[in-house]
């Protein structure tokens, strides 16, 4: 699909998702896109600004321990419930559902089941999120305790909270249970640092994690050194994302919306980059990380495909860099059957060859129509790994497959920088930040 048709397809999907609201949204135009690209490039080129994860994470200083687990595709997140006591205008979901603890689409009603799942699949980090974990404090504590008891000291455990219900006593209990890191969304408390101060010296790593709200840019600049003084060692910034739930709140603000797999806010990305660049220029002790939507959409999905796909490989199949299962098939003669063959065993340049791709998904139960594997986790609790075909086998030459496997290259003059791409591949992860259109 050429670039023009790719854009048209994305725009059509966005229009379908938002229906009548679509025509009332302030979409980016060509002039604003060009101006924003230039500003983004200028910020990325600032001294001290670091790029990692194929140019999708932009940061000053090191990533937090939890973020390193995520970047290594080793993170599992449990949502303890769907209830929250915050009223953040930017929240992408309703936060009023009394759901059981969930990871992906799988309910984990027993803490021991989730801890055993994390150990079985070899995750290096696990987090408890929500909703708001402090609304279900005893349950959240039980899951932290089970993770530490089951997985030992090598597992990095963290928890997300708005801090409204945090107390010194509860933070101490979490730390005693084995919590390594706590992340506060201070946007829920009008940017108060009181909860951060309570956690200082109690939980080993204290992180502030908030969306980059453009109207708060100057306030956040001023707060950066104060976050460090309060006890935070890391600040994680996210890009505001439009959803059907928060659309009415975001549409009330003077934001410019950008097309993509999900609609994002232009000014939010630029705000985050301004803060990273400012921290780098001032050489602040606080590490500041912009976790872009491009990163989350690409890397986190690939991490799940890769981890679960490794359990489904057969007949010489391999996982690609994007986490897809690659099946190479060869044919001895025009009328002989196709047979799965390891790519390394294909030597002849003129071999009859075809390649297909599948993706793995974690499910609570098997669905009709998909190959699957039932994986016992604990006595009486299983998960299902489903295999979905994403591309039927297609003829290709060996040279063609080698070319297909070559990822885009970074700009040699700008280490870590890639041109923005819409291209997606079953062979490689799309690098760089999002395209403005």
ROKE-344028 format. One line per field, with one value per residue (C-alpha): residue number from 1; residue in one letter; x, y, z. Coordinates in Angstrom, 1 decimal. Layout:
% ROKE-344028
n <- [NUM; ...]
res <- [a; ...]
px <- [X; ...]
py <- [Y; ...]
pz <- [Z; ...]
This chain:
% ROKE-344028
n <- [1; 2; 3; 4; 5; 6; 7; 8; 9; 10; 11; 12; 13; 14; 15; 16; 17; 18; 19; 20; 21; 22; 23; 24; 25; 26; 27; 28; 29; 30; 31; 32; 33; 34; 35; 36; 37; 38; 39; 40; 41; 42; 43; 44; 45; 46; 47; 48; 49; 50; 51; 52; 53; 54; 55; 56; 57; 58; 59; 60; 61; 62; 63; 64; 65; 66; 67; 68; 69; 70; 71; 72; 73; 74; 75; 76; 77; 78; 79; 80; 81; 82; 83; 84; 85; 86; 87; 88; 89; 90; 91; 92; 93; 94; 95; 96; 97; 98; 99; 100; 101; 102; 103; 104; 105; 106; 107; 108; 109; 110; 111; 112; 113; 114; 115; 116; 117; 118; 119; 120; 121; 122; 123; 124; 125; 126; 127; 128; 129; 130; 131; 132; 133; 134; 135; 136; 137; 138; 139; 140; 141; 142; 143; 144; 145; 146; 147; 148; 149; 150; 151; 152; 153; 154; 155; 156; 157; 158; 159; 160; 161; 162; 163; 164; 165; 166; 167; 168; 169; 170; 171; 172; 173; 174; 175; 176; 177; 178; 179; 180; 181; 182; 183; 184; 185; 186; 187; 188; 189; 190; 191; 192; 193; 194; 195; 196; 197; 198; 199; 200; 201; 202; 203; 204; 205; 206; 207; 208; 209; 210; 211; 212; 213; 214; 215; 216; 217; 218; 219; 220; 221; 222; 223; 224; 225; 226; 227; 228; 229; 230; 231; 232; 233; 234; 235; 236; 237; 238; 239; 240; 241; 242; 243; 244; 245; 246; 247; 248; 249; 250; 251; 252; 253; 254; 255; 256; 257; 258; 259; 260; 261; 262; 263; 264; 265; 266; 267; 268; 269; 270; 271; 272; 273; 274; 275; 276; 277; 278; 279; 280; 281; 282; 283; 284; 285; 286; 287; 288; 289; 290; 291; 292; 293; 294; 295; 296; 297; 298; 299; 300; 301; 302; 303; 304; 305; 306; 307; 308; 309; 310; 311; 312; 313; 314; 315; 316; 317; 318; 319; 320; 321; 322; 323; 324; 325; 326; 327; 328; 329; 330; 331; 332; 333; 334; 335; 336; 337; 338; 339; 340; 341; 342; 343; 344; 345; 346; 347; 348; 349; 350; 351; 352; 353; 354; 355; 356; 357; 358; 359; 360; 361; 362; 363; 364; 365; 366; 367; 368; 369; 370; 371; 372; 373; 374; 375; 376; 377; 378; 379; 380; 381; 382; 383; 384; 385; 386; 387; 388; 389; 390; 391; 392; 393; 394; 395; 396; 397; 398; 399; 400; 401; 402; 403; 404; 405; 406; 407; 408; 409; 410; 411; 412; 413; 414; 415; 416; 417; 418; 419; 420; 421; 422; 423; 424; 425; 426; 427; 428; 429; 430; 431; 432; 433; 434; 435; 436; 437]
res <- [x; x; x; x; x; x; x; x; x; x; x; x; x; x; x; x; x; x; x; x; x; x; x; x; x; x; x; x; x; x; x; x; x; x; x; x; x; x; x; x; x; x; x; x; x; x; x; x; x; x; x; x; x; x; x; x; x; x; x; x; x; x; x; x; x; x; x; x; x; x; x; x; x; x; x; x; x; x; x; x; x; x; x; x; x; x; x; x; x; x; x; x; x; x; x; x; x; x; x; x; x; x; x; x; x; x; x; x; x; x; x; x; x; x; x; x; x; x; x; x; x; x; x; x; x; x; x; x; x; x; x; x; x; x; x; x; x; x; x; x; x; x; x; x; x; x; x; x; x; x; x; x; x; x; x; x; x; x; x; x; x; x; x; x; x; x; x; x; x; x; x; x; x; x; x; x; x; x; x; x; x; x; x; x; x; x; x; x; x; x; x; x; x; x; x; x; x; x; x; x; x; x; x; x; x; x; x; x; x; x; x; x; x; x; x; x; x; x; x; x; x; x; x; x; x; x; x; x; x; x; x; x; x; x; x; x; x; x; x; x; x; x; x; x; x; x; x; x; x; x; x; x; x; x; x; x; x; x; x; x; x; x; x; x; x; x; x; x; x; x; x; x; x; x; x; x; x; x; x; x; x; x; x; x; x; x; x; x; x; x; x; x; x; x; x; x; x; x; x; x; x; x; x; x; x; x; x; x; x; x; x; x; x; x; x; x; x; x; x; x; x; x; x; x; x; x; x; x; x; x; x; x; x; x; x; x; x; x; x; x; x; x; x; x; x; x; x; x; x; x; x; x; x; x; x; x; x; x; x; x; x; x; x; x; x; x; x; x; x; x; x; x; x; x; x; x; x; x; x; x; x; x; x; x; x; x; x; x; x; x; x; x; x; x; x; x; x; x; x; x; x; x; x; x; x; x; x; x; x; x; x; x; x; x; x; x; x; x; x; x; x; x; x; x; x; x; x; x; x; x; x; x; x; x; x; x; x]
px <- [0.0; 1.5; 1.8; -1.2; -3.5; -2.1; -3.0; -6.5; -7.0; -6.0; -8.2; -11.2; -10.7; -10.5; -13.7; -15.5; -14.5; -15.7; -18.7; -20.4; -17.7; -15.1; -16.2; -15.9; -12.4; -9.4; -7.3; -3.8; -3.2; -0.2; 1.2; 0.8; 2.3; 5.4; 5.9; 5.5; 7.9; 10.5; 9.9; 10.1; 13.4; 14.9; 14.0; 15.3; 18.6; 19.2; 22.4; 21.8; 18.5; 18.7; 16.8; 16.2; 13.9; 14.3; 13.8; 10.4; 11.5; 13.0; 14.7; 17.1; 18.9; 18.3; 14.9; 13.3; 13.8; 10.2; 10.6; 13.7; 11.7; 9.1; 11.8; 13.2; 9.7; 9.6; 6.7; 3.3; 0.6; -2.3; -5.3; -6.6; -10.1; -11.8; -12.7; -10.9; -11.5; -9.8; -11.6; -8.9; -10.2; -7.6; -8.4; -9.0; -11.5; -14.6; -12.9; -16.3; -16.3; -15.9; -14.0; -11.9; -8.1; -7.2; -4.1; -5.0; -8.3; -7.6; -9.1; -6.8; -9.1; -6.4; -3.1; -1.3; -2.5; -1.1; 2.2; 2.6; 1.7; 4.4; 7.0; 5.9; 6.3; 9.5; 8.6; 11.2; 8.8; 5.2; 3.0; -0.3; -2.5; -6.2; -8.5; -6.9; -5.1; -5.6; -9.3; -8.7; -5.6; -5.7; -6.2; -3.4; -1.1; -2.0; -0.9; 2.3; 3.1; 2.3; 4.5; 7.5; 6.9; 6.5; 9.1; 11.8; 14.0; 14.8; 11.3; 10.9; 7.4; 5.8; 2.4; 0.5; -1.6; -3.0; -1.9; -5.2; -5.5; -1.8; -0.7; 2.7; 1.4; 0.1; 3.3; 5.3; 3.2; 3.6; 7.4; 7.5; 5.5; 8.2; 7.2; 10.3; 8.8; 5.7; 4.4; 2.2; -0.1; 0.1; -2.2; -5.1; -4.2; -3.5; 0.2; 0.6; 3.8; 2.6; 2.3; 5.7; 7.2; 5.4; 7.0; 10.5; 12.8; 10.0; 9.7; 13.1; 12.2; 9.6; 8.4; 6.0; 4.0; 1.6; 0.3; 2.0; -0.8; 0.2; -1.4; 0.8; 4.1; 5.4; 4.1; 5.8; 9.1; 9.1; 8.1; 10.9; 13.5; 10.8; 9.9; 13.5; 13.6; 10.3; 11.9; 11.1; 14.0; 12.1; 9.4; 7.5; 5.5; 2.8; 1.1; -2.6; -4.8; -8.3; -10.9; -14.7; -14.7; -12.6; -13.4; -15.9; -13.3; -10.5; -12.6; -13.3; -9.6; -7.7; -5.9; -4.7; -5.5; -3.2; -4.3; -2.9; -3.8; -5.3; -6.0; -3.4; -2.8; -0.1; 0.6; 1.0; 4.0; 5.6; 5.1; 6.7; 9.7; 10.1; 10.3; 12.9; 15.0; 14.7; 15.8; 18.8; 19.8; 19.7; 21.3; 18.7; 19.2; 15.6; 15.5; 12.7; 11.3; 8.8; 7.0; 5.5; 2.3; 4.4; 6.4; 3.4; 1.5; 4.4; 6.7; 4.2; 2.1; 5.3; 6.4; 3.2; 3.4; 7.0; 6.6; 3.5; 4.5; 7.6; 5.3; 3.7; 6.7; 6.9; 8.6; 11.5; 9.3; 10.9; 9.9; 10.5; 11.7; 8.1; 7.1; 5.3; 5.6; 7.2; 6.4; 8.7; 7.5; 9.4; 8.3; 10.5; 8.7; 5.7; 3.3; 4.7; 3.2; 4.5; 6.4; 7.6; 11.3; 13.7; 14.8; 18.4; 17.9; 16.9; 20.1; 19.1; 18.4; 15.8; 14.1; 10.3; 9.4; 6.5; 6.1; 3.2; 2.8; 0.8; 0.4; -0.1; -2.7; -3.3; -6.9; -8.9; -10.5; -10.2; -12.3; -13.5; -11.5; -8.1; -5.3; -4.4; -2.4; -3.8; -1.1; -1.7; -0.6; -1.7; -3.9; -7.4; -6.2; -5.1; -4.5; -4.9; -2.4; -4.2; -2.6; -4.1; -3.1; -2.2; -0.9; -1.6; 1.5; 2.6; 5.2; 8.5; 12.1; 14.9; 16.4; 12.9; 12.6; 16.0; 15.1; 11.7; 13.6; 15.8; 14.5; 14.7; 18.0; 18.7; 20.0; 23.8; 24.2; 21.8; 22.3; 19.0; 16.9; 14.6; 12.3; 8.7; 7.0; 3.5; 5.0; 4.3; 6.0; 5.6; 9.4; 10.5; 9.2; 8.4; 11.0; 10.7; 8.0; 4.6; 3.8; 2.0; -1.0]
py <- [0.0; 3.4; 6.2; 8.1; 5.1; 4.3; 7.8; 7.5; 4.2; 5.6; 8.6; 6.4; 4.4; 7.5; 8.9; 5.6; 5.5; 9.1; 9.3; 12.7; 14.1; 13.7; 16.8; 19.0; 18.0; 20.4; 18.2; 19.1; 20.6; 20.6; 23.9; 23.1; 19.6; 21.1; 23.6; 20.9; 18.6; 21.3; 22.0; 18.4; 17.9; 20.9; 19.5; 16.1; 17.6; 19.4; 18.5; 15.8; 14.5; 10.7; 8.4; 4.7; 1.9; 2.7; 6.4; 6.0; 6.8; 10.3; 10.9; 12.8; 10.5; 6.8; 5.1; 4.0; 0.3; -0.5; 1.3; -0.8; -4.0; -2.7; -1.7; -5.2; -6.6; -8.2; -6.5; -7.8; -5.4; -6.4; -4.0; -4.6; -3.2; -0.7; 1.8; 5.1; 8.0; 10.5; 12.8; 13.5; 15.1; 13.2; 9.7; 7.5; 5.0; 5.4; 4.0; 3.0; -0.7; -3.2; -5.7; -8.6; -8.3; -8.5; -8.8; -8.4; -10.2; -12.8; -12.5; -13.4; -13.7; -15.3; -13.6; -16.9; -17.5; -14.2; -14.7; -18.2; -16.8; -14.2; -16.8; -19.4; -16.9; -15.5; -11.8; -9.6; -7.0; -6.9; -4.0; -3.4; -0.7; 0.2; 1.9; 3.0; 0.3; 2.1; 1.7; -2.0; -1.7; -5.1; -6.9; -4.9; -5.7; -9.4; -9.4; -7.6; -10.1; -13.1; -11.8; -11.4; -14.7; -16.6; -14.9; -14.0; -10.9; -10.8; -9.6; -5.8; -4.9; -1.5; 0.1; 3.0; 5.4; 8.9; 9.1; 10.4; 7.6; 7.0; 7.1; 6.5; 3.3; 1.9; 2.8; 1.0; -2.1; -2.2; -1.8; -4.6; -6.8; -6.3; -3.2; -1.8; 1.2; 3.4; 5.8; 8.8; 10.5; 13.9; 15.4; 13.9; 16.0; 19.4; 18.5; 18.1; 16.4; 15.4; 11.7; 11.7; 13.0; 10.3; 7.6; 9.0; 6.7; 4.1; 2.7; 2.2; 4.0; 6.9; 8.0; 10.6; 9.5; 11.9; 12.9; 15.9; 18.5; 21.5; 24.1; 23.0; 23.4; 26.3; 24.9; 21.6; 23.3; 24.9; 21.6; 19.5; 20.4; 20.2; 16.7; 15.7; 17.5; 15.7; 12.3; 11.4; 10.1; 9.8; 11.6; 9.7; 11.7; 10.4; 11.8; 12.7; 10.3; 10.9; 8.2; 8.1; 8.4; 11.6; 13.2; 15.7; 17.0; 17.2; 18.8; 21.7; 22.6; 24.2; 21.1; 19.9; 16.3; 14.0; 10.9; 7.5; 4.0; 6.1; 9.9; 11.8; 15.4; 17.3; 19.8; 17.1; 15.5; 18.9; 19.7; 16.4; 17.0; 20.6; 19.2; 16.5; 19.1; 21.6; 18.9; 18.0; 21.6; 22.3; 18.9; 18.2; 15.2; 14.2; 11.7; 12.7; 10.2; 10.7; 7.4; 8.2; 6.6; 5.2; 3.3; 1.9; 1.0; -0.8; -2.2; -3.3; -5.2; -6.8; -7.8; -9.8; -11.4; -12.4; -13.8; -15.8; -16.7; -18.4; -21.1; -21.8; -22.3; -25.5; -27.1; -24.6; -21.5; -18.3; -15.2; -11.9; -8.7; -7.6; -10.7; -12.4; -16.1; -16.6; -19.8; -20.5; -23.3; -24.8; -27.1; -29.7; -29.6; -27.7; -30.5; -31.6; -30.5; -27.4; -28.2; -26.1; -25.5; -23.5; -20.4; -21.3; -24.5; -22.7; -22.3; -22.2; -18.7; -20.1; -22.3; -22.4; -20.5; -18.9; -17.2; -16.6; -14.9; -15.5; -13.6; -15.0; -13.8; -14.6; -15.6; -16.9; -19.6; -21.1; -19.6; -21.5; -21.1; -20.5; -23.0; -22.7; -24.2; -24.6; -23.8; -25.0; -22.3; -23.6; -26.4; -25.5; -22.5; -22.4; -19.8; -20.2; -19.0; -18.5; -18.3; -15.9; -15.8; -12.2; -13.1; -16.3; -17.9; -15.9; -16.8; -15.0; -15.4; -15.9; -12.5; -11.0; -12.3; -11.1; -7.6; -7.8; -8.5; -5.4; -2.7; 1.0; 2.6; 5.5; 8.8; 8.4; 12.0; 11.9; 8.8; 7.1; 9.3; 7.8; 9.4; 9.2; 6.2; 4.8; 1.6; -1.5; -4.9; -8.5; -8.6; -5.5; -2.8; 0.5; 3.0; 6.7; 8.9; 9.2; 10.9; 14.2; 14.2]
pz <- [0.0; -1.0; 1.5; 0.2; 0.5; 4.0; 5.2; 3.7; 5.4; 8.8; 8.3; 7.3; 10.5; 12.7; 11.1; 11.6; 15.3; 16.1; 13.8; 13.9; 16.3; 13.6; 11.7; 14.9; 15.6; 15.0; 12.7; 11.8; 8.4; 6.1; 7.3; 11.0; 10.4; 8.7; 11.5; 14.2; 12.5; 12.5; 16.1; 17.0; 15.1; 16.8; 20.3; 19.4; 18.4; 21.7; 23.6; 26.2; 24.7; 24.3; 22.0; 22.6; 21.5; 17.8; 18.4; 20.1; 23.6; 24.2; 27.5; 29.7; 32.1; 32.6; 32.3; 35.6; 36.5; 35.5; 32.2; 31.5; 31.9; 29.5; 27.0; 27.3; 26.5; 29.9; 31.6; 32.7; 34.0; 36.2; 36.4; 39.9; 39.0; 36.8; 39.6; 40.3; 42.7; 40.4; 38.0; 35.4; 32.2; 30.2; 31.4; 28.4; 30.1; 32.3; 35.5; 37.0; 36.3; 39.2; 37.1; 38.6; 38.4; 34.7; 32.6; 29.0; 28.5; 31.2; 34.7; 37.6; 40.6; 42.7; 43.5; 43.3; 39.8; 38.5; 40.3; 38.9; 35.4; 35.7; 36.8; 34.2; 31.2; 32.5; 33.0; 34.5; 35.8; 36.9; 37.9; 39.6; 38.1; 37.9; 38.3; 41.5; 43.5; 46.8; 46.5; 46.7; 48.9; 50.7; 47.4; 45.8; 48.7; 48.4; 44.7; 45.5; 48.2; 46.1; 43.2; 45.6; 47.3; 44.0; 41.8; 44.3; 44.5; 40.8; 39.8; 39.6; 41.0; 40.8; 41.3; 39.8; 41.9; 41.9; 45.5; 46.9; 49.4; 50.0; 53.7; 55.3; 56.9; 53.6; 51.7; 54.4; 54.1; 50.3; 50.7; 53.2; 50.8; 48.2; 46.2; 44.3; 42.6; 42.9; 40.3; 41.1; 38.6; 40.3; 37.6; 39.7; 42.7; 41.0; 40.8; 44.6; 45.6; 49.1; 48.3; 46.6; 49.9; 51.8; 49.6; 49.8; 51.7; 52.0; 48.4; 46.7; 43.5; 43.4; 39.9; 38.8; 35.7; 34.0; 30.6; 29.1; 29.4; 27.2; 29.3; 32.2; 30.4; 32.4; 35.7; 35.0; 34.1; 37.6; 39.2; 37.8; 40.4; 43.1; 42.1; 42.8; 46.1; 47.1; 46.4; 42.8; 40.8; 37.5; 35.6; 32.8; 30.4; 28.1; 25.0; 25.4; 23.5; 22.4; 23.1; 22.9; 26.7; 27.0; 23.7; 25.1; 27.5; 25.1; 22.4; 24.9; 24.7; 21.9; 20.9; 17.4; 16.7; 14.8; 12.9; 13.6; 14.9; 17.7; 17.6; 19.6; 20.7; 18.8; 21.5; 24.1; 22.3; 21.8; 25.5; 26.5; 24.3; 25.6; 29.1; 28.2; 26.4; 29.3; 31.8; 29.5; 29.0; 32.8; 33.5; 36.2; 38.5; 37.7; 34.8; 32.4; 29.9; 27.1; 26.5; 23.1; 21.8; 19.0; 21.5; 23.4; 20.3; 18.7; 21.4; 23.9; 21.3; 19.9; 23.4; 24.0; 20.5; 21.1; 24.6; 23.9; 20.3; 21.5; 23.0; 19.6; 17.3; 15.4; 12.4; 12.3; 12.6; 13.9; 15.6; 13.7; 15.3; 15.4; 17.4; 14.6; 13.8; 10.4; 8.6; 5.6; 3.2; 0.3; -2.6; -4.2; -7.5; -9.0; -8.0; -4.7; -1.4; 0.5; 3.6; 6.5; 6.3; 8.6; 6.8; 7.5; 5.5; 2.4; 0.3; -3.3; -4.6; -7.0; -4.5; -4.6; -1.5; 0.3; 3.6; 6.0; 9.3; 12.5; 15.7; 19.2; 21.7; 25.3; 26.0; 29.0; 26.9; 23.4; 20.6; 17.6; 14.4; 15.8; 16.6; 20.2; 23.1; 26.6; 29.2; 32.8; 35.2; 38.6; 39.7; 38.2; 36.3; 32.7; 30.0; 26.3; 23.6; 20.3; 17.0; 14.5; 10.8; 9.8; 6.4; 4.4; 2.8; -0.3; -2.9; -2.6; -3.7; -1.2; -2.1; -1.8; 1.7; 2.6; 1.4; 3.3; 6.5; 6.3; 8.7; 8.0; 9.0; 11.2; 10.0; 10.2; 11.0; 13.9; 16.1; 17.0; 14.8; 12.1; 9.6; 10.7; 9.0; 8.6; 7.3; 9.3; 8.8; 10.0; 10.0; 11.9; 14.3; 12.8; 14.2; 15.0; 16.3; 14.6; 11.3; 11.6; 9.3]
